[in-house]
């Protein structure tokens, strides 16, 4: 067996084992009860909005520093928010906002 094949095999086995362990971890920690602890429910409820808020702030701050078209991110962000309020479809909102932003900065 060549060195590349051994390396590939080791990587695949490692990734498979880690994936299995990560999927089994919640059952090992909390058992098979139906409800997770309140702390886990709280983190699950607030983590996604907090991460998205941090990404929005990071992206707008980066765009303000770049000096390209200064209003493009704000226009695209407003369109994204309005489409989300109107259509309630994240795929359509994000896709339209991204395409508009790419068009404006081009």
DSSP file (Angstrom, degrees, kcal/mol; ACC not computed):
  #  RESIDUE AA STRUCTURE BP1 BP2  ACC     N-H-->O    O-->H-N    N-H-->O    O-->H-N    TCO  KAPPA ALPHA  PHI   PSI    X-CA   Y-CA   Z-CA
    1    1 A X              0   0    0      0, 0.0     2,-0.0     0, 0.0     0, 0.0   0.000 360.0 360.0 360.0 133.2    0.0    0.0    0.0
    2    2 A X     >  -     0   0    0      1,-0.1     4,-2.2     4,-0.0     5,-0.2  -0.244 360.0-110.2 -76.4 166.7    1.4    3.4   -1.0
    3    3 A X  H  > S+     0   0    0      1,-0.2     4,-2.4     2,-0.2     5,-0.1   0.868 119.0  53.0 -64.3 -37.4    2.0    6.3    1.4
    4    4 A X  H  > S+     0   0    0      2,-0.2     4,-2.6     1,-0.2    -1,-0.2   0.901 109.0  48.8 -65.9 -40.0   -0.9    8.2   -0.2
    5    5 A X  H  > S+     0   0    0      2,-0.2     4,-2.6     1,-0.2    -2,-0.2   0.898 111.5  49.3 -67.1 -40.2   -3.3    5.3    0.2
    6    6 A X  H  X S+     0   0    0     -4,-2.2     4,-2.6     2,-0.2    -2,-0.2   0.918 112.1  48.8 -63.2 -42.4   -2.4    4.9    3.8
    7    7 A X  H  X S+     0   0    0     -4,-2.4     4,-2.5     2,-0.2    -2,-0.2   0.935 112.5  47.5 -62.2 -46.7   -2.8    8.6    4.4
    8    8 A X  H  X S+     0   0    0     -4,-2.6     4,-2.6     1,-0.2    -2,-0.2   0.912 112.7  49.3 -61.7 -43.2   -6.2    8.6    2.7
    9    9 A X  H  X S+     0   0    0     -4,-2.6     4,-2.6     2,-0.2     5,-0.2   0.917 111.3  49.4 -62.2 -43.6   -7.3    5.6    4.6
   10   10 A X  H  X S+     0   0    0     -4,-2.6     4,-2.4     2,-0.2    -2,-0.2   0.905 112.0  48.5 -63.0 -42.0   -6.2    7.2    7.9
   11   11 A X  H  X S+     0   0    0     -4,-2.5     4,-2.8     2,-0.2     5,-0.2   0.938 112.5  47.8 -63.9 -46.6   -8.1   10.4    7.1
   12   12 A X  H  X S+     0   0    0     -4,-2.6     4,-2.4     1,-0.2    -2,-0.2   0.912 113.6  46.6 -62.8 -43.3  -11.3    8.5    6.2
   13   13 A X  H  X S+     0   0    0     -4,-2.6     4,-2.6     2,-0.2    -1,-0.2   0.916 114.1  48.7 -65.0 -42.1  -11.2    6.4    9.3
   14   14 A X  H  X S+     0   0    0     -4,-2.4     4,-2.6    -5,-0.2     5,-0.2   0.929 112.9  46.6 -63.3 -45.8  -10.5    9.4   11.5
   15   15 A X  H  X S+     0   0    0     -4,-2.8     4,-2.5     1,-0.2    -2,-0.2   0.907 113.6  49.3 -64.1 -41.9  -13.3   11.5   10.0
   16   16 A X  H  X S+     0   0    0     -4,-2.4     4,-2.3    -5,-0.2    -2,-0.2   0.920 112.8  46.4 -63.2 -44.1  -15.7    8.5   10.2
   17   17 A X  H  X S+     0   0    0     -4,-2.6     4,-2.5     2,-0.2    -2,-0.2   0.919 114.0  47.7 -66.0 -43.2  -14.9    7.9   13.9
   18   18 A X  H  X S+     0   0    0     -4,-2.6     4,-2.6     2,-0.2     5,-0.2   0.908 111.3  51.0 -64.1 -41.8  -15.1   11.6   14.8
   19   19 A X  H  X S+     0   0    0     -4,-2.5     4,-1.9    -5,-0.2    -2,-0.2   0.923 111.5  47.8 -61.0 -44.7  -18.4   11.9   13.0
   20   20 A X  H  X S+     0   0    0     -4,-2.3     4,-1.9     1,-0.2    -2,-0.2   0.927 112.6  48.9 -62.0 -45.3  -19.8    8.9   14.8
   21   21 A X  H  X S+     0   0    0     -4,-2.5     4,-1.5     1,-0.2    -2,-0.2   0.893 110.0  51.1 -63.9 -39.8  -18.6   10.2   18.2
   22   22 A X  H  X S+     0   0    0     -4,-2.6     4,-0.6     1,-0.2    -1,-0.2   0.864 111.6  47.5 -66.7 -34.6  -20.1   13.6   17.6
   23   23 A X  H  < S+     0   0    0     -4,-1.9     4,-0.4    -5,-0.2    -1,-0.2   0.820 115.0  45.8 -74.2 -29.6  -23.4   12.1   16.7
   24   24 A X  H  X S+     0   0    0     -4,-1.9     4,-2.1    -5,-0.2     3,-0.3   0.676  92.4  84.3 -84.3 -18.0  -23.4    9.9   19.8
   25   25 A X  H  X S+     0   0    0     -4,-1.5     4,-2.5     1,-0.2     5,-0.2   0.884  85.9  51.6 -57.1 -46.4  -22.2   12.6   22.2
   26   26 A X  H  X S+     0   0    0     -4,-0.6     4,-2.8     1,-0.2     5,-0.3   0.898 111.8  48.0 -59.7 -37.7  -25.7   14.1   22.9
   27   27 A X  H  > S+     0   0    0     -4,-0.4     4,-1.6    -3,-0.3    -1,-0.2   0.868 112.2  49.7 -69.4 -34.9  -27.0   10.6   23.8
   28   28 A X  H  < S+     0   0    0     -4,-2.1    -2,-0.2     2,-0.2    -1,-0.2   0.878 117.8  39.9 -69.3 -37.2  -24.0    9.9   26.0
   29   29 A X  H  < S+     0   0    0     -4,-2.5    -2,-0.2    -5,-0.2    -3,-0.2   0.905 132.5  19.8 -78.4 -42.0  -24.5   13.3   27.8
   30   30 A X  H >< S-     0   0    0     -4,-2.8     3,-0.7     1,-0.3    -3,-0.2   0.459  94.6-137.7-112.6  -3.4  -28.2   13.4   28.2
   31   31 A X  T 3<  -     0   0    0     -4,-1.6    -1,-0.3    -5,-0.3    -2,-0.1  -0.288  48.8 -55.6  74.4-165.2  -29.4    9.9   27.7
   32   32 A X  T 3  S+     0   0    0     -4,-0.1    -1,-0.2    -2,-0.0    -5,-0.1   0.165  88.7 134.2-100.3  18.1  -32.5    9.0   25.7
   33   33 A X    <   -     0   0    0     -3,-0.7    -3,-0.1    -6,-0.1     0, 0.0  -0.281  62.3-122.0 -62.8 156.8  -34.8   11.3   27.6
   34   34 A X  S    S+     0   0    0      1,-0.1     2,-0.4     2,-0.0    -1,-0.1   0.865  89.1  53.6 -71.7 -38.1  -37.1   13.4   25.4
   35   35 A X  S    S-     0   0    0     -5,-0.1    -2,-0.1     1,-0.0     3,-0.1  -0.841  73.3-138.9-107.6 131.6  -36.1   16.9   26.6
   36   36 A X        -     0   0    0     -2,-0.4     5,-0.1     1,-0.1    -2,-0.0  -0.391  44.9 -79.7 -74.8 165.1  -32.7   18.3   26.7
   37   37 A X     >  -     0   0    0      1,-0.1     4,-1.9    -2,-0.1     3,-0.4  -0.208  43.4-107.2 -61.7 157.8  -31.8   20.4   29.8
   38   38 A X  H  > S+     0   0    0      1,-0.2     4,-2.4     2,-0.2     5,-0.2   0.828 118.2  57.5 -57.4 -34.5  -33.0   24.1   29.9
   39   39 A X  H  > S+     0   0    0      2,-0.2     4,-2.5     1,-0.2    -1,-0.2   0.918 106.9  47.8 -63.9 -42.2  -29.5   25.4   29.2
   40   40 A X  H  > S+     0   0    0     -3,-0.4     4,-2.4     2,-0.2    -2,-0.2   0.899 111.7  50.1 -66.2 -40.9  -29.2   23.4   26.0
   41   41 A X  H  X S+     0   0    0     -4,-1.9     4,-1.5     2,-0.2    -1,-0.2   0.906 111.1  49.9 -62.8 -41.2  -32.6   24.6   24.9
   42   42 A X  H  X S+     0   0    0     -4,-2.4     4,-2.1     2,-0.2     5,-0.2   0.936 111.6  47.0 -63.4 -47.3  -31.6   28.2   25.6
   43   43 A X  H  X S+     0   0    0     -4,-2.5     4,-2.2     1,-0.2     5,-0.2   0.905 111.3  52.3 -62.5 -41.1  -28.4   28.0   23.7
   44   44 A X  H  < S+     0   0    0     -4,-2.4     4,-0.4     1,-0.2    -1,-0.2   0.819 111.6  47.6 -63.1 -30.8  -30.2   26.4   20.8
   45   45 A X  H  < S+     0   0    0     -4,-1.5     4,-0.4    -3,-0.2    -2,-0.2   0.855 122.5  30.0 -79.3 -36.2  -32.7   29.2   20.7
   46   46 A X  H  X S+     0   0    0     -4,-2.1     4,-1.8     2,-0.1    -2,-0.2   0.621 101.0  76.8-102.7 -13.8  -30.2   32.1   20.9
   47   47 A X  H  X S+     0   0    0     -4,-2.2     4,-2.5    -5,-0.2     5,-0.2   0.930  93.8  48.7 -68.4 -45.7  -27.1   30.9   19.1
   48   48 A X  H  > S+     0   0    0     -4,-0.4     4,-2.4    -5,-0.2     5,-0.2   0.945 113.8  44.7 -63.2 -49.4  -28.3   31.1   15.5
   49   49 A X  H  > S+     0   0    0     -4,-0.4     4,-2.3     1,-0.2    -1,-0.2   0.888 114.3  51.0 -62.3 -35.5  -29.6   34.7   15.8
   50   50 A X  H  X S+     0   0    0     -4,-1.8     4,-2.2     2,-0.2    -1,-0.2   0.913 110.6  48.2 -66.7 -41.4  -26.5   35.8   17.7
   51   51 A X  H  X S+     0   0    0     -4,-2.5     4,-2.2     2,-0.2    -2,-0.2   0.907 112.4  48.7 -65.1 -41.6  -24.2   34.3   15.0
   52   52 A X  H  X S+     0   0    0     -4,-2.4     4,-2.4     2,-0.2    -2,-0.2   0.902 109.9  52.0 -66.3 -40.0  -26.2   36.0   12.2
   53   53 A X  H  X S+     0   0    0     -4,-2.3     4,-2.3     1,-0.2    -2,-0.2   0.914 109.9  49.2 -62.3 -42.0  -26.1   39.3   14.1
   54   54 A X  H  X S+     0   0    0     -4,-2.2     4,-2.5     1,-0.2    -1,-0.2   0.901 110.9  50.1 -64.0 -39.9  -22.3   39.0   14.4
   55   55 A X  H  X S+     0   0    0     -4,-2.2     4,-2.7     2,-0.2    -2,-0.2   0.902 109.9  50.6 -64.7 -40.4  -21.9   38.2   10.7
   56   56 A X  H  X S+     0   0    0     -4,-2.4     4,-2.6     2,-0.2     5,-0.2   0.942 112.6  45.8 -62.7 -47.5  -24.0   41.1    9.7
   57   57 A X  H  X S+     0   0    0     -4,-2.3     4,-2.3     1,-0.2     5,-0.2   0.920 114.0  49.4 -61.8 -43.6  -22.0   43.5   11.8
   58   58 A X  H  X S+     0   0    0     -4,-2.5     4,-2.1    -5,-0.2    -2,-0.2   0.916 112.9  46.6 -61.6 -44.5  -18.7   42.0   10.5
   59   59 A X  H  X S+     0   0    0     -4,-2.7     4,-2.2     2,-0.2    -2,-0.2   0.922 113.8  46.5 -67.7 -44.1  -19.8   42.3    6.9
   60   60 A X  H  X S+     0   0    0     -4,-2.6     4,-2.1     2,-0.2    -1,-0.2   0.891 112.9  50.0 -67.0 -37.4  -21.1   45.9    7.1
   61   61 A X  H  X S+     0   0    0     -4,-2.3     4,-1.4    -5,-0.2    -1,-0.2   0.900 111.3  49.4 -66.5 -39.8  -17.9   47.0    9.0
   62   62 A X  H  X S+     0   0    0     -4,-2.1     4,-1.0    -5,-0.2    -2,-0.2   0.883 111.4  48.7 -66.1 -38.3  -15.8   45.3    6.4
   63   63 A X  H  X S+     0   0    0     -4,-2.2     4,-1.0     1,-0.2     5,-0.4   0.874 107.2  55.0 -69.6 -37.1  -17.7   47.0    3.5
   64   64 A X  H  < S+     0   0    0     -4,-2.1    -1,-0.2     1,-0.2    -2,-0.2   0.856 110.8  46.5 -64.4 -33.0  -17.5   50.4    5.2
   65   65 A X  H  < S+     0   0    0     -4,-1.4    -1,-0.2     1,-0.2    -2,-0.2   0.709 100.6  67.6 -80.7 -20.4  -13.7   50.1    5.3
   66   66 A X  H  < S-     0   0    0     -4,-1.0    -1,-0.2    -3,-0.3    -2,-0.2   0.833  86.8-146.5 -74.2 -31.2  -13.3   48.9    1.7
   67   67 A X     <  +     0   0    0     -4,-1.0     3,-0.2    -3,-0.2    -3,-0.1   0.555  55.1 123.4  79.4   7.5  -14.4   52.2    0.1
   68   68 A X  S    S-     0   0    0     -5,-0.4     2,-0.8     1,-0.3    -1,-0.1   0.379  85.8 -21.8 -72.4-140.6  -16.1   50.6   -2.9
   69   69 A X  S >  S-     0   0    0      1,-0.2     3,-0.9    36,-0.1     4,-0.5  -0.583  70.5-158.1 -69.8 109.1  -19.7   51.5   -3.5
   70   70 A X  T 3  S+     0   0    0     -2,-0.8     4,-0.3     1,-0.2    -1,-0.2   0.753  83.0  44.5 -69.0 -25.0  -20.6   52.6    0.1
   71   71 A X  T 3> S+     0   0    0      1,-0.2     4,-2.5     2,-0.1    -1,-0.2   0.542  86.5  91.3 -97.5  -5.2  -24.4   52.1   -0.1
   72   72 A X  H <> S+     0   0    0     -3,-0.9     4,-2.6     1,-0.2     5,-0.3   0.915  87.7  46.4 -57.9 -48.0  -24.5   48.7   -1.9
   73   73 A X  H  > S+     0   0    0     -4,-0.5     4,-2.3     1,-0.2    -1,-0.2   0.870 114.1  49.0 -66.1 -31.9  -24.5   46.6    1.3
   74   74 A X  H  > S+     0   0    0     -4,-0.3     4,-2.3     2,-0.2    -1,-0.2   0.900 112.9  46.3 -73.0 -39.7  -27.2   48.7    2.9
   75   75 A X  H  X S+     0   0    0     -4,-2.5     4,-2.3     2,-0.2    -2,-0.2   0.948 116.1  45.2 -65.1 -48.2  -29.4   48.6   -0.2
   76   76 A X  H  X S+     0   0    0     -4,-2.6     4,-2.3    -5,-0.2    -2,-0.2   0.887 113.3  51.0 -64.3 -38.7  -29.0   44.9   -0.6
   77   77 A X  H  X S+     0   0    0     -4,-2.3     4,-2.4    -5,-0.3    -1,-0.2   0.905 109.9  49.4 -64.5 -41.1  -29.6   44.3    3.1
   78   78 A X  H  X S+     0   0    0     -4,-2.3     4,-2.7     2,-0.2     5,-0.2   0.905 111.4  49.2 -65.2 -40.6  -32.8   46.4    3.1
   79   79 A X  H  X S+     0   0    0     -4,-2.3     4,-2.6     2,-0.2     5,-0.2   0.907 110.8  51.0 -64.0 -40.8  -34.0   44.4    0.1
   80   80 A X  H  X S+     0   0    0     -4,-2.3     4,-2.1     2,-0.2    -2,-0.2   0.928 112.5  45.3 -61.7 -46.0  -33.2   41.2    1.8
   81   81 A X  H  X S+     0   0    0     -4,-2.4     4,-2.5     2,-0.2    -2,-0.2   0.933 113.9  48.7 -64.9 -46.0  -35.1   42.2    5.0
   82   82 A X  H  X S+     0   0    0     -4,-2.7     4,-2.4     1,-0.2    -2,-0.2   0.901 112.0  48.9 -63.3 -40.6  -38.1   43.5    3.1
   83   83 A X  H  X>S+     0   0    0     -4,-2.6     4,-3.4    -5,-0.2     5,-0.7   0.889 110.7  51.0 -65.2 -37.4  -38.3   40.3    1.0
   84   84 A X  H  X5S+     0   0    0     -4,-2.1     4,-1.4    -5,-0.2    -2,-0.2   0.915 112.2  46.1 -66.2 -41.2  -38.1   38.2    4.1
   85   85 A X  H  <5S+     0   0    0     -4,-2.5    -2,-0.2    -5,-0.2    -1,-0.2   0.908 121.1  39.3 -64.9 -40.7  -40.9   40.2    5.7
   86   86 A X  H  <5S+     0   0    0     -4,-2.4    -2,-0.2    -5,-0.2    -3,-0.2   0.954 131.9  20.7 -76.3 -51.7  -43.0   40.0    2.6
   87   87 A X  H  <5S-     0   0    0     -4,-3.4    -3,-0.2    -5,-0.2    -2,-0.2   0.711  81.7-145.6 -95.1 -22.8  -42.3   36.4    1.3
   88   88 A X     << +     0   0    0     -4,-1.4     2,-0.4    -5,-0.7    -4,-0.2   0.890  58.8 125.3  54.8  42.2  -41.1   34.7    4.5
   89   89 A X     >  -     0   0    0     -6,-0.3     4,-2.4     1,-0.1     3,-0.2  -0.903  46.1-165.1-131.8 102.7  -38.8   32.6    2.4
   90   90 A X  H  > S+     0   0    0     -2,-0.4     4,-2.8     1,-0.2     5,-0.3   0.850  88.4  56.1 -58.8 -35.9  -35.1   32.7    3.5
   91   91 A X  H  > S+     0   0    0      1,-0.2     4,-2.3     2,-0.2    -1,-0.2   0.939 111.5  42.2 -62.4 -46.9  -33.8   31.2    0.2
   92   92 A X  H  > S+     0   0    0     -3,-0.2     4,-2.6     2,-0.2     5,-0.3   0.919 116.4  49.3 -65.6 -43.8  -35.5   33.8   -1.9
   93   93 A X  H  X S+     0   0    0     -4,-2.4     4,-2.4     2,-0.2    -2,-0.2   0.942 115.2  41.5 -62.5 -49.7  -34.5   36.7    0.4
   94   94 A X  H  X S+     0   0    0     -4,-2.8     4,-2.5     2,-0.2     5,-0.2   0.908 116.3  49.3 -67.7 -42.4  -30.9   35.7    0.7
   95   95 A X  H  X S+     0   0    0     -4,-2.3     4,-2.6    -5,-0.3     5,-0.2   0.933 113.7  45.6 -63.6 -46.1  -30.5   34.9   -3.0
   96   96 A X  H  X S+     0   0    0     -4,-2.6     4,-2.5    -5,-0.2     5,-0.2   0.923 114.3  48.4 -64.4 -43.9  -32.1   38.2   -4.1
   97   97 A X  H  X S+     0   0    0     -4,-2.4     4,-2.3    -5,-0.3    -1,-0.2   0.902 113.3  47.7 -62.9 -41.2  -30.1   40.2   -1.7
   98   98 A X  H  X S+     0   0    0     -4,-2.5     4,-2.6     2,-0.2    -2,-0.2   0.930 112.9  47.4 -65.8 -45.8  -26.8   38.6   -2.7
   99   99 A X  H  X S+     0   0    0     -4,-2.6     4,-2.3    -5,-0.2    -2,-0.2   0.912 112.6  49.5 -63.7 -41.6  -27.5   39.0   -6.4
  100  100 A X  H  X S+     0   0    0     -4,-2.5     4,-2.6    -5,-0.2    -1,-0.2   0.921 111.4  49.3 -62.6 -43.4  -28.5   42.6   -6.0
  101  101 A X  H  X S+     0   0    0     -4,-2.3     4,-2.3     1,-0.2     5,-0.2   0.932 111.0  49.3 -60.8 -45.9  -25.3   43.3   -4.0
  102  102 A X  H  X S+     0   0    0     -4,-2.6     4,-0.9     1,-0.2    -1,-0.2   0.885 112.2  49.0 -63.0 -37.5  -23.2   41.6   -6.6
  103  103 A X  H  < S+     0   0    0     -4,-2.3     3,-0.3    -5,-0.2    -1,-0.2   0.913 111.3  49.7 -66.1 -42.6  -24.9   43.7   -9.3
  104  104 A X  H  < S+     0   0    0     -4,-2.6    -2,-0.2     1,-0.2    -1,-0.2   0.875 112.8  44.6 -67.5 -38.1  -24.4   46.9   -7.4
  105  105 A X  H  <        0   0    0     -4,-2.3    -1,-0.2     1,-0.2    -2,-0.2   0.641 360.0 360.0 -83.2 -12.4  -20.7   46.4   -6.7
  106  106 A X     <        0   0    0     -4,-0.9    -1,-0.2    -3,-0.3    -2,-0.2   0.480 360.0 360.0 -77.7 360.0  -19.9   45.3  -10.2
